[in-house]
Amino acid sequence: KQWYQRRVAITAGGIKQVAWMNTSITVYSFLVIVMYFLIAMLYGDISNVTSAVDQNSGRPGFFAFGLSGFLTASAVLVTSFSGFESIVSLSAEAKNPKKDIPIAVLTSYI
């Protein structure tokens, strides 16, 4: 509750404070991503990404199907998210939402 009150107070303070808050949150998010990348570069092992099969366990690696598999999976995820988002945004217009929305959600998974 306190966090929300501080946010409202900053927003009520004016455009300069909102711009400063937006910039600081953006810089913080960028620094978290850069830190994650640096830690991955220092402690990560590139063979975990490029190897088709893990040498220790024999299981498929992270990038087992190569770039084409990665792009195919990305396309499927983006398409399914778009379908799910359209269901959510159109759910207010459903005539019988208790029946229609679960059917639409299950259909979007297929």
N, CA, C and O atoms as CSV, one atom per row, in Angstrom:
chain,resi,resn,atom,element,x,y,z
A,1,LYS,N,N,0.821,-1.184,0.000
A,1,LYS,CA,C,0.000,0.000,0.000
A,1,LYS,C,C,0.873,1.259,0.000
A,1,LYS,O,O,0.557,2.240,-0.673
A,2,GLN,N,N,1.968,1.224,0.756
A,2,GLN,CA,C,2.851,2.382,0.802
A,2,GLN,C,C,3.465,2.667,-0.554
A,2,GLN,O,O,3.600,3.824,-0.953
A,3,TRP,N,N,3.840,1.597,-1.271
A,3,TRP,CA,C,4.458,1.762,-2.591
A,3,TRP,C,C,3.487,2.474,-3.528
A,3,TRP,O,O,3.880,3.354,-4.295
A,4,TYR,N,N,2.229,2.088,-3.459
A,4,TYR,CA,C,1.219,2.703,-4.317
A,4,TYR,C,C,1.048,4.177,-3.968
A,4,TYR,O,O,0.922,5.015,-4.860
A,5,GLN,N,N,1.043,4.497,-2.675
A,5,GLN,CA,C,0.887,5.886,-2.252
A,5,GLN,C,C,2.064,6.736,-2.732
A,5,GLN,O,O,1.875,7.874,-3.162
A,6,ARG,N,N,3.291,6.180,-2.656
A,6,ARG,CA,C,4.450,6.920,-3.145
A,6,ARG,C,C,4.351,7.163,-4.640
A,6,ARG,O,O,4.691,8.242,-5.126
A,7,ARG,N,N,3.885,6.157,-5.364
A,7,ARG,CA,C,3.753,6.294,-6.813
A,7,ARG,C,C,2.728,7.362,-7.173
A,7,ARG,O,O,2.943,8.161,-8.084
A,8,VAL,N,N,1.615,7.368,-6.450
A,8,VAL,CA,C,0.600,8.380,-6.696
A,8,VAL,C,C,1.146,9.759,-6.362
A,8,VAL,O,O,0.876,10.721,-7.080
A,9,ALA,N,N,1.911,9.869,-5.282
A,9,ALA,CA,C,2.481,11.162,-4.893
A,9,ALA,C,C,3.461,11.665,-5.943
A,9,ALA,O,O,3.472,12.852,-6.269
A,10,ILE,N,N,4.288,10.762,-6.476
A,10,ILE,CA,C,5.247,11.153,-7.513
A,10,ILE,C,C,4.499,11.574,-8.776
A,10,ILE,O,O,4.851,12.575,-9.401
A,11,THR,N,N,3.471,10.815,-9.153
A,11,THR,CA,C,2.703,11.143,-10.351
A,11,THR,C,C,1.969,12.473,-10.186
A,11,THR,O,O,1.879,13.252,-11.135
A,12,ALA,N,N,1.453,12.732,-9.008
A,12,ALA,CA,C,0.745,13.978,-8.765
A,12,ALA,C,C,1.711,15.163,-8.736
A,12,ALA,O,O,1.284,16.308,-8.883
A,13,GLY,N,N,2.999,14.901,-8.551
A,13,GLY,CA,C,3.998,15.962,-8.480
A,13,GLY,C,C,4.213,16.692,-9.781
A,13,GLY,O,O,4.600,17.861,-9.769
A,14,GLY,N,N,3.979,16.053,-10.888
A,14,GLY,CA,C,4.134,16.734,-12.158
A,14,GLY,C,C,4.835,15.884,-13.196
A,14,GLY,O,O,5.269,14.763,-12.930
A,15,ILE,N,N,4.931,16.450,-14.386
A,15,ILE,CA,C,5.495,15.749,-15.536
A,15,ILE,C,C,6.982,15.458,-15.351
A,15,ILE,O,O,7.453,14.393,-15.750
A,16,LYS,N,N,7.725,16.382,-14.755
A,16,LYS,CA,C,9.169,16.167,-14.588
A,16,LYS,C,C,9.447,14.972,-13.686
A,16,LYS,O,O,10.354,14.187,-13.961
A,17,GLN,N,N,8.685,14.830,-12.627
A,17,GLN,CA,C,8.883,13.698,-11.731
A,17,GLN,C,C,8.500,12.380,-12.406
A,17,GLN,O,O,9.164,11.361,-12.217
A,18,VAL,N,N,7.432,12.412,-13.185
A,18,VAL,CA,C,7.020,11.208,-13.907
A,18,VAL,C,C,8.077,10.826,-14.935
A,18,VAL,O,O,8.394,9.646,-15.086
A,19,ALA,N,N,8.623,11.806,-15.641
A,19,ALA,CA,C,9.678,11.534,-16.622
A,19,ALA,C,C,10.917,10.985,-15.935
A,19,ALA,O,O,11.550,10.061,-16.445
A,20,TRP,N,N,11.273,11.546,-14.775
A,20,TRP,CA,C,12.438,11.051,-14.037
A,20,TRP,C,C,12.214,9.616,-13.571
A,20,TRP,O,O,13.117,8.784,-13.663
A,21,MET,N,N,11.009,9.322,-13.070
A,21,MET,CA,C,10.699,7.975,-12.608
A,21,MET,C,C,10.730,6.989,-13.782
A,21,MET,O,O,11.259,5.885,-13.647
A,22,ASN,N,N,10.180,7.372,-14.906
A,22,ASN,CA,C,10.174,6.516,-16.090
A,22,ASN,C,C,11.597,6.241,-16.561
A,22,ASN,O,O,11.932,5.105,-16.896
A,23,THR,N,N,12.433,7.276,-16.588
A,23,THR,CA,C,13.826,7.106,-17.006
A,23,THR,C,C,14.578,6.203,-16.036
A,23,THR,O,O,15.330,5.328,-16.465
A,24,SER,N,N,14.386,6.402,-14.746
A,24,SER,CA,C,15.110,5.586,-13.770
A,24,SER,C,C,14.689,4.128,-13.834
A,24,SER,O,O,15.533,3.242,-13.699
A,25,ILE,N,N,13.406,3.857,-14.037
A,25,ILE,CA,C,12.951,2.466,-14.167
A,25,ILE,C,C,13.509,1.841,-15.435
A,25,ILE,O,O,13.894,0.672,-15.426
A,26,THR,N,N,13.558,2.594,-16.523
A,26,THR,CA,C,14.107,2.088,-17.776
A,26,THR,C,C,15.595,1.787,-17.633
A,26,THR,O,O,16.061,0.745,-18.093
A,27,VAL,N,N,16.342,2.682,-17.005
A,27,VAL,CA,C,17.776,2.461,-16.801
A,27,VAL,C,C,17.998,1.247,-15.913
A,27,VAL,O,O,18.883,0.436,-16.188
A,28,TYR,N,N,17.210,1.108,-14.854
A,28,TYR,CA,C,17.330,-0.049,-13.975
A,28,TYR,C,C,17.062,-1.347,-14.742
A,28,TYR,O,O,17.804,-2.317,-14.587
A,29,SER,N,N,16.021,-1.374,-15.559
A,29,SER,CA,C,15.709,-2.574,-16.345
A,29,SER,C,C,16.845,-2.903,-17.306
A,29,SER,O,O,17.215,-4.067,-17.460
A,30,PHE,N,N,17.395,-1.885,-17.948
A,30,PHE,CA,C,18.505,-2.101,-18.867
A,30,PHE,C,C,19.727,-2.651,-18.128
A,30,PHE,O,O,20.401,-3.549,-18.633
A,31,LEU,N,N,20.014,-2.123,-16.949
A,31,LEU,CA,C,21.160,-2.603,-16.170
A,31,LEU,C,C,20.972,-4.056,-15.721
A,31,LEU,O,O,21.936,-4.820,-15.674
A,32,VAL,N,N,19.756,-4.428,-15.397
A,32,VAL,CA,C,19.498,-5.829,-15.027
A,32,VAL,C,C,19.779,-6.751,-16.209
A,32,VAL,O,O,20.371,-7.816,-16.037
A,33,ILE,N,N,19.361,-6.351,-17.401
A,33,ILE,CA,C,19.609,-7.168,-18.594
A,33,ILE,C,C,21.106,-7.253,-18.877
A,33,ILE,O,O,21.611,-8.331,-19.192
A,34,VAL,N,N,21.819,-6.140,-18.772
A,34,VAL,CA,C,23.265,-6.140,-19.007
A,34,VAL,C,C,23.975,-7.007,-17.968
A,34,VAL,O,O,24.896,-7.749,-18.310
A,35,MET,N,N,23.554,-6.921,-16.702
A,35,MET,CA,C,24.159,-7.744,-15.661
A,35,MET,C,C,23.940,-9.227,-15.939
A,35,MET,O,O,24.859,-10.032,-15.789
A,36,TYR,N,N,22.739,-9.581,-16.338
A,36,TYR,CA,C,22.430,-10.974,-16.670
A,36,TYR,C,C,23.316,-11.455,-17.808
A,36,TYR,O,O,23.850,-12.563,-17.755
A,37,PHE,N,N,23.474,-10.631,-18.833
A,37,PHE,CA,C,24.314,-10.993,-19.975
A,37,PHE,C,C,25.775,-11.183,-19.546
A,37,PHE,O,O,26.424,-12.145,-19.956
A,38,LEU,N,N,26.287,-10.266,-18.721
A,38,LEU,CA,C,27.678,-10.370,-18.264
A,38,LEU,C,C,27.902,-11.603,-17.402
A,38,LEU,O,O,28.914,-12.288,-17.551
A,39,ILE,N,N,26.979,-11.886,-16.515
A,39,ILE,CA,C,27.114,-13.089,-15.678
A,39,ILE,C,C,27.050,-14.341,-16.537
A,39,ILE,O,O,27.790,-15.296,-16.297
A,40,ALA,N,N,26.173,-14.348,-17.538
A,40,ALA,CA,C,26.088,-15.493,-18.440
A,40,ALA,C,C,27.384,-15.666,-19.224
A,40,ALA,O,O,27.829,-16.791,-19.450
A,41,MET,N,N,27.985,-14.562,-19.637
A,41,MET,CA,C,29.249,-14.650,-20.376
A,41,MET,C,C,30.388,-15.148,-19.488
A,41,MET,O,O,31.256,-15.887,-19.953
A,42,LEU,N,N,30.392,-14.754,-18.225
A,42,LEU,CA,C,31.474,-15.150,-17.319
A,42,LEU,C,C,31.349,-16.596,-16.847
A,42,LEU,O,O,32.337,-17.329,-16.817
A,43,TYR,N,N,30.143,-17.003,-16.482
A,43,TYR,CA,C,29.958,-18.315,-15.868
A,43,TYR,C,C,29.290,-19.344,-16.776
A,43,TYR,O,O,29.234,-20.524,-16.431
A,44,GLY,N,N,28.788,-18.915,-17.925
A,44,GLY,CA,C,28.101,-19.837,-18.810
A,44,GLY,C,C,29.064,-20.659,-19.649
A,44,GLY,O,O,30.233,-20.306,-19.807
A,45,ASP,N,N,28.566,-21.737,-20.173
A,45,ASP,CA,C,29.341,-22.603,-21.055
A,45,ASP,C,C,28.640,-22.621,-22.408
A,45,ASP,O,O,27.480,-23.020,-22.504
A,46,ILE,N,N,29.343,-22.189,-23.451
A,46,ILE,CA,C,28.735,-22.060,-24.776
A,46,ILE,C,C,28.290,-23.417,-25.338
A,46,ILE,O,O,27.417,-23.473,-26.204
A,47,SER,N,N,28.880,-24.493,-24.854
A,47,SER,CA,C,28.476,-25.810,-25.357
A,47,SER,C,C,27.060,-26.169,-24.909
A,47,SER,O,O,26.419,-27.023,-25.521
A,48,ASN,N,N,26.569,-25.532,-23.855
A,48,ASN,CA,C,25.181,-25.773,-23.436
A,48,ASN,C,C,24.195,-25.270,-24.474
A,48,ASN,O,O,23.085,-25.794,-24.580
A,49,VAL,N,N,24.583,-24.265,-25.238
A,49,VAL,CA,C,23.691,-23.675,-26.221
A,49,VAL,C,C,23.876,-24.310,-27.588
A,49,VAL,O,O,22.896,-24.565,-28.288
A,50,THR,N,N,25.121,-24.569,-27.977
A,50,THR,CA,C,25.400,-25.026,-29.327
A,50,THR,C,C,25.339,-26.540,-29.482
A,50,THR,O,O,25.139,-27.032,-30.592
A,51,SER,N,N,25.503,-27.274,-28.419
A,51,SER,CA,C,25.545,-28.733,-28.509
A,51,SER,C,C,24.153,-29.298,-28.727
A,51,SER,O,O,23.196,-28.888,-28.070
A,52,ALA,N,N,24.045,-30.240,-29.653
A,52,ALA,CA,C,22.748,-30.872,-29.912
A,52,ALA,C,C,22.408,-31.890,-28.831
A,52,ALA,O,O,21.233,-32.128,-28.555
A,53,VAL,N,N,23.431,-32.496,-28.214
A,53,VAL,CA,C,23.222,-33.493,-27.164
A,53,VAL,C,C,24.173,-33.189,-26.019
A,53,VAL,O,O,25.353,-32.920,-26.245
A,54,ASP,N,N,23.665,-33.231,-24.783
A,54,ASP,CA,C,24.490,-33.017,-23.605
A,54,ASP,C,C,25.422,-34.216,-23.424
A,54,ASP,O,O,24.970,-35.360,-23.393
A,55,GLN,N,N,26.716,-33.948,-23.306
A,55,GLN,CA,C,27.687,-35.036,-23.202
A,55,GLN,C,C,27.553,-35.807,-21.887
A,55,GLN,O,O,27.840,-37.003,-21.850
A,56,ASN,N,N,27.129,-35.153,-20.821
A,56,ASN,CA,C,27.043,-35.809,-19.514
A,56,ASN,C,C,25.792,-36.659,-19.363
A,56,ASN,O,O,25.877,-37.789,-18.882
A,57,SER,N,N,24.648,-36.153,-19.755
A,57,SER,CA,C,23.394,-36.871,-19.509
A,57,SER,C,C,22.829,-37.549,-20.753
A,57,SER,O,O,21.995,-38.448,-20.640
A,58,GLY,N,N,23.271,-37.134,-21.935
A,58,GLY,CA,C,22.742,-37.710,-23.161
A,58,GLY,C,C,21.413,-37.105,-23.589
A,58,GLY,O,O,20.841,-37.518,-24.598
A,59,ARG,N,N,20.918,-36.133,-22.833
A,59,ARG,CA,C,19.655,-35.477,-23.183
A,59,ARG,C,C,19.899,-34.434,-24.265
A,59,ARG,O,O,21.028,-33.978,-24.447
A,60,PRO,N,N,18.838,-34.052,-24.986
A,60,PRO,CA,C,19.003,-33.000,-25.996
A,60,PRO,C,C,19.433,-31.690,-25.349
A,60,PRO,O,O,19.022,-31.371,-24.234
A,61,GLY,N,N,20.258,-30.941,-26.058
A,61,GLY,CA,C,20.738,-29.662,-25.558
A,61,GLY,C,C,19.700,-28.567,-25.715
A,61,GLY,O,O,18.584,-28.816,-26.172
A,62,PHE,N,N,20.070,-27.360,-25.338
A,62,PHE,CA,C,19.160,-26.218,-25.373
A,62,PHE,C,C,18.758,-25.864,-26.797
A,62,PHE,O,O,17.604,-25.521,-27.056
A,63,PHE,N,N,19.692,-25.947,-27.700
A,63,PHE,CA,C,19.483,-25.559,-29.098
A,63,PHE,C,C,19.496,-26.801,-29.977
A,63,PHE,O,O,20.115,-26.808,-31.041
A,64,ALA,N,N,18.815,-27.848,-29.533
A,64,ALA,CA,C,18.918,-29.156,-30.172
A,64,ALA,C,C,18.479,-29.152,-31.634
A,64,ALA,O,O,19.033,-29.908,-32.431
A,65,PHE,N,N,17.509,-28.333,-32.009
A,65,PHE,CA,C,17.013,-28.318,-33.372
A,65,PHE,C,C,17.558,-27.158,-34.189
A,65,PHE,O,O,17.069,-26.883,-35.285
A,66,GLY,N,N,18.566,-26.477,-33.665
A,66,GLY,CA,C,19.226,-25.407,-34.399
A,66,GLY,C,C,18.374,-24.153,-34.526
A,66,GLY,O,O,17.370,-23.989,-33.834
A,67,LEU,N,N,18.795,-23.277,-35.422
A,67,LEU,CA,C,18.118,-22.001,-35.607
A,67,LEU,C,C,16.706,-22.186,-36.157
A,67,LEU,O,O,15.794,-21.461,-35.760
A,68,SER,N,N,16.512,-23.137,-37.056
A,68,SER,CA,C,15.173,-23.335,-37.624
A,68,SER,C,C,14.187,-23.800,-36.557
A,68,SER,O,O,13.029,-23.382,-36.566
A,69,GLY,N,N,14.624,-24.652,-35.645
A,69,GLY,CA,C,13.751,-25.079,-34.545
A,69,GLY,C,C,13.408,-23.942,-33.617
A,69,GLY,O,O,12.274,-23.823,-33.153
A,70,PHE,N,N,14.399,-23.099,-33.346
A,70,PHE,CA,C,14.179,-21.937,-32.489
A,70,PHE,C,C,13.175,-20.977,-33.118
A,70,PHE,O,O,12.268,-20.492,-32.441
A,71,LEU,N,N,13.334,-20.703,-34.412
A,71,LEU,CA,C,12.427,-19.784,-35.094
A,71,LEU,C,C,11.014,-20.357,-35.200
A,71,LEU,O,O,10.034,-19.622,-35.087
A,72,THR,N,N,10.911,-21.668,-35.418
A,72,THR,CA,C,9.594,-22.308,-35.483
A,72,THR,C,C,8.885,-22.208,-34.139
A,72,THR,O,O,7.703,-21.870,-34.077
A,73,ALA,N,N,9.613,-22.505,-33.063
A,73,ALA,CA,C,9.015,-22.416,-31.727
A,73,ALA,C,C,8.609,-20.980,-31.406
A,73,ALA,O,O,7.557,-20.753,-30.808
A,74,SER,N,N,9.428,-20.017,-31.796
A,74,SER,CA,C,9.095,-18.610,-31.553
A,74,SER,C,C,7.835,-18.212,-32.296
A,74,SER,O,O,6.988,-17.509,-31.745
A,75,ALA,N,N,7.697,-18.648,-33.532
A,75,ALA,CA,C,6.507,-18.320,-34.322
A,75,ALA,C,C,5.258,-18.929,-33.697
A,75,ALA,O,O,4.213,-18.281,-33.645
A,76,VAL,N,N,5.355,-20.159,-33.225
A,76,VAL,CA,C,4.207,-20.813,-32.593
A,76,VAL,C,C,3.804,-20.070,-31.321
A,76,VAL,O,O,2.618,-19.850,-31.077
A,77,LEU,N,N,4.793,-19.683,-30.510
A,77,LEU,CA,C,4.480,-18.972,-29.269
A,77,LEU,C,C,3.847,-17.610,-29.521
A,77,LEU,O,O,2.888,-17.238,-28.845
A,78,VAL,N,N,4.372,-16.867,-30.483
A,78,VAL,CA,C,3.812,-15.549,-30.789
A,78,VAL,C,C,2.386,-15.688,-31.314
A,78,VAL,O,O,1.507,-14.915,-30.935
A,79,THR,N,N,2.159,-16.655,-32.169
A,79,THR,CA,C,0.820,-16.860,-32.721
A,79,THR,C,C,-0.171,-17.265,-31.642
A,79,THR,O,O,-1.294,-16.763,-31.607
A,80,SER,N,N,0.240,-18.173,-30.759
A,80,SER,CA,C,-0.686,-18.598,-29.706
A,80,SER,C,C,-0.960,-17.469,-28.730
A,80,SER,O,O,-2.085,-17.338,-28.248
A,81,PHE,N,N,0.047,-16.643,-28.424
A,81,PHE,CA,C,-0.183,-15.508,-27.539
A,81,PHE,C,C,-1.134,-14.511,-28.178
A,81,PHE,O,O,-1.998,-13.957,-27.499
A,82,SER,N,N,-0.986,-14.279,-29.463
A,82,SER,CA,C,-1.886,-13.348,-30.150
A,82,SER,C,C,-3.322,-13.855,-30.112
A,82,SER,O,O,-4.254,-13.077,-29.909
A,83,GLY,N,N,-3.496,-15.141,-30.305
A,83,GLY,CA,C,-4.839,-15.717,-30.236
A,83,GLY,C,C,-5.425,-15.609,-28.850
A,83,GLY,O,O,-6.601,-15.281,-28.694
A,84,PHE,N,N,-4.614,-15.884,-27.835
A,84,PHE,CA,C,-5.096,-15.799,-26.463
A,84,PHE,C,C,-5.428,-14.362,-26.093
A,84,PHE,O,O,-6.413,-14.111,-25.399
A,85,GLU,N,N,-4.611,-13.417,-26.553
A,85,GLU,CA,C,-4.870,-12.006,-26.259
A,85,GLU,C,C,-6.174,-11.542,-26.905
A,85,GLU,O,O,-6.928,-10.776,-26.304
A,86,SER,N,N,-6.439,-11.999,-28.117
A,86,SER,CA,C,-7.693,-11.593,-28.769
A,86,SER,C,C,-8.897,-12.176,-28.040
A,86,SER,O,O,-9.955,-11.549,-27.992
A,87,ILE,N,N,-8.748,-13.362,-27.476
A,87,ILE,CA,C,-9.845,-13.949,-26.691
A,87,ILE,C,C,-10.128,-13.082,-25.473
A,87,ILE,O,O,-11.282,-12.795,-25.156
A,88,VAL,N,N,-9.069,-12.673,-24.799
A,88,VAL,CA,C,-9.242,-11.863,-23.590
A,88,VAL,C,C,-9.865,-10.511,-23.920
A,88,VAL,O,O,-10.752,-10.046,-23.204
A,89,SER,N,N,-9.410,-9.885,-24.990
A,89,SER,CA,C,-9.942,-8.556,-25.314
A,89,SER,C,C,-11.382,-8.621,-25.828
A,89,SER,O,O,-12.137,-7.665,-25.650
A,90,LEU,N,N,-11.766,-9.704,-26.447
A,90,LEU,CA,C,-13.140,-9.821,-26.959
A,90,LEU,C,C,-14.092,-10.486,-25.968
A,90,LEU,O,O,-15.280,-10.629,-26.259
A,91,SER,N,N,-13.591,-10.893,-24.809
A,91,SER,CA,C,-14.446,-11.613,-23.857
A,91,SER,C,C,-15.563,-10.739,-23.293
A,91,SER,O,O,-16.592,-11.253,-22.856
A,92,ALA,N,N,-15.367,-9.439,-23.300
A,92,ALA,CA,C,-16.417,-8.551,-22.793
A,92,ALA,C,C,-17.643,-8.553,-23.709
A,92,ALA,O,O,-18.741,-8.210,-23.272
A,93,GLU,N,N,-17.465,-8.928,-24.943
A,93,GLU,CA,C,-18.565,-8.903,-25.903
A,93,GLU,C,C,-19.248,-10.253,-26.066
A,93,GLU,O,O,-20.160,-10.386,-26.881
A,94,ALA,N,N,-18.823,-11.252,-25.305
A,94,ALA,CA,C,-19.415,-12.586,-25.428
A,94,ALA,C,C,-20.842,-12.592,-24.885
A,94,ALA,O,O,-21.137,-11.949,-23.878
A,95,LYS,N,N,-21.722,-13.330,-25.568
A,95,LYS,CA,C,-23.118,-13.416,-25.120
A,95,LYS,C,C,-23.243,-14.292,-23.881
A,95,LYS,O,O,-23.988,-13.971,-22.954
A,96,ASN,N,N,-22.507,-15.404,-23.873
A,96,ASN,CA,C,-22.537,-16.316,-22.728
A,96,ASN,C,C,-21.085,-16.579,-22.296
A,96,ASN,O,O,-20.516,-17.606,-22.666
A,97,PRO,N,N,-20.480,-15.671,-21.522
A,97,PRO,CA,C,-19.056,-15.789,-21.227
A,97,PRO,C,C,-18.675,-17.038,-20.431
A,97,PRO,O,O,-17.570,-17.554,-20.600
A,98,LYS,N,N,-19.564,-17.533,-19.568
A,98,LYS,CA,C,-19.231,-18.730,-18.784
A,98,LYS,C,C,-19.007,-19.941,-19.683
A,98,LYS,O,O,-18.200,-20.814,-19.363
A,99,LYS,N,N,-19.702,-19.993,-20.778
A,99,LYS,CA,C,-19.572,-21.126,-21.691
A,99,LYS,C,C,-18.571,-20.830,-22.817
A,99,LYS,O,O,-17.762,-21.688,-23.170
A,100,ASP,N,N,-18.628,-19.625,-23.374
A,100,ASP,CA,C,-17.862,-19.314,-24.582
A,100,ASP,C,C,-16.372,-19.122,-24.329
A,100,ASP,O,O,-15.555,-19.565,-25.136
A,101,ILE,N,N,-15.999,-18.470,-23.226
A,101,ILE,CA,C,-14.584,-18.176,-22.984
A,101,ILE,C,C,-13.762,-19.441,-22.741
A,101,ILE,O,O,-12.692,-19.571,-23.337
A,102,PRO,N,N,-14.205,-20.388,-21.893
A,102,PRO,CA,C,-13.406,-21.625,-21.737
A,102,PRO,C,C,-13.232,-22.387,-23.050
A,102,PRO,O,O,-12.171,-22.954,-23.309
A,103,ILE,N,N,-14.276,-22.397,-23.874
A,103,ILE,CA,C,-14.166,-23.071,-25.175
A,103,ILE,C,C,-13.137,-22.364,-26.049
A,103,ILE,O,O,-12.330,-23.015,-26.712
A,104,ALA,N,N,-13.164,-21.035,-26.050
A,104,ALA,CA,C,-12.207,-20.270,-26.869
A,104,ALA,C,C,-10.785,-20.455,-26.369
A,104,ALA,O,O,-9.863,-20.570,-27.177
A,105,VAL,N,N,-10.586,-20.488,-25.060
A,105,VAL,CA,C,-9.248,-20.683,-24.501
A,105,VAL,C,C,-8.732,-22.069,-24.869
A,105,VAL,O,O,-7.589,-22.203,-25.305
A,106,LEU,N,N,-9.540,-23.083,-24.705
A,106,LEU,CA,C,-9.108,-24.449,-25.057
A,106,LEU,C,C,-8.829,-24.558,-26.551
A,106,LEU,O,O,-7.889,-25.242,-26.957
A,107,THR,N,N,-9.625,-23.900,-27.358
A,107,THR,CA,C,-9.412,-23.929,-28.806
A,107,THR,C,C,-8.115,-23.224,-29.178
A,107,THR,O,O,-7.440,-23.641,-30.119
A,108,SER,N,N,-7.754,-22.168,-28.462
A,108,SER,CA,C,-6.519,-21.454,-28.782
A,108,SER,C,C,-5.292,-22.278,-28.453
A,108,SER,O,O,-4.230,-22.057,-29.036
A,109,TYR,N,N,-5.411,-23.224,-27.531
A,109,TYR,CA,C,-4.268,-24.090,-27.210
A,109,TYR,C,C,-4.032,-25.141,-28.270
A,109,TYR,O,O,-2.924,-25.664,-28.387
A,110,ILE,N,N,-5.049,-25.457,-29.040
A,110,ILE,CA,C,-4.926,-26.523,-30.037
A,110,ILE,C,C,-4.259,-26.082,-31.274
A,110,ILE,O,O,-4.087,-26.876,-32.199
